[in-house]
Amino acid sequence: MGGHMICAAEVQMPNLLNEMPGLMAFVRTVEAGSFSAAARDLATTPSAVSKSVARLEKKIGARLFLRSTRALMLTQDGQLFFDRVAPLLRDLDASEEAIRSDVAPSGRLRISMPSEMAPLLLPRLFGSFAADYPNLHLEVGLTDRFVDLIREDYDVVLRVGNPAPGDLMVRHLADLPMAIVGSPTFLKTWGNPATAEALAALPFARYALGGITQPLRLPDGTSFIPFGRVDCDSGAALIQAALSGLGAAYLLRCLVAKDLAGGTLVTLAAGFAFPSAPFNALHAFGRTVPLRVKLVCDFIAGEAKALEAI
């Protein structure tokens, strides 16, 4: 298969430019998962999509898909080719919009964000931002897992934490303060820790991703794995566990601002200056960012700056 990919890479660009329908059909098939789903997106027939992909395979001398009656799977060459071509098509799609800055943004804007950030960001996104740009069709996915931005066809992914190294473009939006909180009953039972040793002795509602408990990082750069009998994979679940007195919770302060103000949760270990968590927007458009993506990132950056002060 590696030899086939060398052939694909050696194809001259003018030849591939003549295969734009095949390139679009290939990328949409990967993103949508089938010829029929890609055909719906491209307003054509599954047969036409399949034939376009077959012509592209013949042109580059590589098999891109393994086909069966039940499944359509990328070959190794297909995956490599997709990783190179999809960002280029996204850049091409964004070029006209970037040049024609006087044109109101339109079309689909597909966003992914953590579920616990939704109550803080969606009211103004659906209210103010949507009202300012009535020609945009908003699609918002709420999940705490890190989505495959290109394969799942997201324009922008909002995430808390340091992004993994890769080819995605990262725009830093804000640094959000962290806090350790617990219920008043929990505080009465366990006390308020003043040292790292006392903090490590507290039972926690633990943040776990993929079954792996995440460490709690201290201001001096050290960290420890908290103990506790509740593991959660979202901030919303951690908050509920803390409200129920099942443990302390280490999370974004903005998520529990109302609970802290109302007294249903209290701040623990207030003497520790925990490092803030970076809040980023990620996309795969390279340096040619569509206007709709730039505008929503600008808007979320403004909202995130307000969350820094909470």
N, C-alpha and C positions, 0 to 999 in steps of 0.2 A: 504493500500500500504506500510505503514511503516514496517509492519510485514514481507512482502515479502523482503524488503531490508535487514532486519536482517538475513534472510535465505541466501541471496546472500553474505553477508559479512562473514558468517560462513563457506562458502564452502572452503575446503582446497585448498591451492595454487596448489599442483600437479594436482588436478582435473581440475582446470582452465587452467593450462598449456597445458593440452591435448585438450583444446578448442581454440587453437590459431587461426584456420581459422574462427571460429565464432566471436572471439574478433575482428579480423581484419575486417570482414564483417560488424559487428555492428558499429565500429568506422567510417569506410568509408561511411556507409549509412547515419550516422548522419551528417558527414561533407559534403557529396555530395548532400543530400536531398532526395534521392530515391534509391530503390534497383537497378534500371536500371543504374543510374549514377555511383553508387558504383561498379556495375558489369563491366562497361567500365574501371574504374580505376584499378580493380583487374584482368582484362582480363579473365572474366568468364561470366556466364549468370545470369540474374536477379533471375531465379528460384533457382540457386545454392546459391546465396547470401541470399535469403529469407529462404531457408532450413537451412543454417548455423546459421542464427540468431535464428530461431525457436529452433534448438538444444541447442543453448546457453541459451535461455529462460528456456527451460526444465531443463537444468543442474543447473542453479542458483535458479530456483523456483520463478522467477519474470517475469512479462510481461514488456518488454522494449519499445514496440511501440504500439500505437493505429492505426490500419489499417482500411482504407476505400478505396473505388474505386477511390476517388479523392485526398486523402491526407495520409501522413504518419507522425504521431506525436509522440514525445517522451512522455512516461509516467513519473510521478514523479520519480519512481524507475529508469527508463531509464536515466533520466538526472543525477541523483546521480551516477549511475554506469558509465556513460560516463565521468563525471568529474574526476572519479578516474582512469579509465582505459586508457583514451586517453593519458595523460602524461606518463604513464608507457610504452605504446607502442612507444611513441616518444623516450623515453630514450633507449629502446631496439633497436630501429632502428638506434640510434646514436652510440651504443656501439662498433660495429665493426669498424666504421670509426674512433672513438676516439682511439682505440687500434692500428690500422694500419695507423699511422701518416705518413708513407712513401708513401701512396697511394694518388694520385692527387684527389682533391675533384671533385665529379661528381654528376649528378642527378639534381633534381629541387631545386631551391632556390627562395622561394616566399616571397616578401617583400612588406610592406605597409608603405607609408610615406605621410606627408602632401603635398598637391598639390603645395603650394608656395615654398617648399624646393626643388622641382624637378629641376628647372633650375640651382640650386647651386650644386646639388649632382649627377644628372643623367649623365651629360657629361663625368665625370671621371669614374663613375660606369660602364657605357656602353663602355667607351673607355679603360682606363687602367685596371680596375678590370676584365672586361669580357675578355680582351686580355690575362691576366695572367692565367686565369682559363677557357680554352676553352671547358672543359667537363661539365661545369655548364649550366643548362637551367634556365635563369632568367625570373621570372614573377614579375612584379612590379605593384602594385595597388596604385593609387593616390587618397586619400580622406582625408578630415579634420575631419571626424567623427572617434571615437575610435572603431575600428573593434573588433569583437569577435574573438580573435586570434586563439583559438582552433577550434571553430565551423566553421570558414571560412578558416581554414587550412593554416594560414600564419606561416612561419618559424620565421620571424623577423618583428616587428612593430617598426617604428621610430616615436617618438612623442616628442613635445615640451611641457613642463609643468610638474608639479609633478604628477606621476602616482597614480591612485586610489589604495587603499590597496587591496591586493588579493594574489593569489598563483603564479603569473607570476614572472619570474626572471627579474630583472631590472639591466641593465648595464649603468652607467652614462658615457656619451660620452663627453660632453662639457657644459659650461655655456655661453649662447649667450646673448650679450648686447641688451638691449631694448632702444627704442628712440621714442620721439614724433615728428612727422613731419607734415608739411603743405606746401601748395603751396606758392610761393612768393606773390601772390595776397592776399591769406588768411592772411599772416603775415602783409602785409600792412594795411589790414582792421582791424584786431583784435589785432595786436601788439604781442610782445614776453613776455609771462607771467614770472614774477620773483617770485611770491608767490603761495602757494597752492590755495589760494582763487581765484587769477587771472586765474590759470590753470583750476579750476573747472568751471569757467565762460565761458570757450571756448566751442563752438559747436564742437562735435566730429563725425567722422564716427565711429560708435560703433561696437565693436566685440560682436556678439550675437550667442550663441549656443542653439539650441532647443528653440528659442524664449526668452531666458534669457540673458539680457545684462550683460556682464562681467565687473566687477569693475576695476578701474585703481588704482594700488597700489603705494603709495608714499614711498620714502626712509625711512620715520620715522615709517613705519608699518601701517599707516592709509590708508584708501582707500575711493573712492567715485564713484558713478555711473554717468558717463558722460551723458550729454544731447546732442541731435542731431537728425537730421531727416533722417539719413541713417544708417541702420543696416546691417551688413555683417557677413557671417559665414566663411570667409576665408581671409587670408592675402592679396591675390591677389586682391580681391574686395576692401579691405580697401585702398590699394595703389591707385587704380583707382579713388576712391572717393576723396582721398587727392589730387591727381593730378588735379582733376576737381574743387578744391577749395570748396568742400562741407563740409569740416570739417577737424580738426586735426585727426591724426591717431597714435595710440600707438601700435607699433609692433617691430619685430626683426630688428635691425639695418642692419644686413647682407642682408635683403630683399630689402632695399632701398639704398644700398651703391652707385649704379650707378646713381640713380636719385639725390642723394645728391651731388655726384661729378659733375654731369652735370648741377646742379642748378635748375632742374625742381621741386625739393623739397628742403626744408630747415629744419634744426633742430630747434625745439622749446623747450623752458624750458631746455636749455643746462646746466643750473646751478644745476639741480636736478640729483642726482646719483641714477637712478632707478635700482632696483634689476635685476640681469640677470635671464634669463629663462633657467632652466635645459633642456638639450637635451638628451634623453634616448633611448636605444634599449631594447625592451622587447621580451621575448620568453618563451616557456613553456617546455623547455627541461630539467629542473632541473639542476643538476650539471654535467650531462653527455652531454656536448654541442657538436653537430656535428662540424666537422672541417669546413664545408662550412659556418656555422653560425658564428663561431669564426672569420673566415677570413673576412667575410663581415663586422662584427662589428668592427674589427681592422681597416679596410679600412675606414669606415665611421667615426670612431673616429679621424683618421688622418685628414680627410677632415673637420670635425667639429672644430678641434683645429684651423685650418686656419681661419674659420669664426669668431672665438672669437676675433681675432685681427682686424676685420674690423670695 
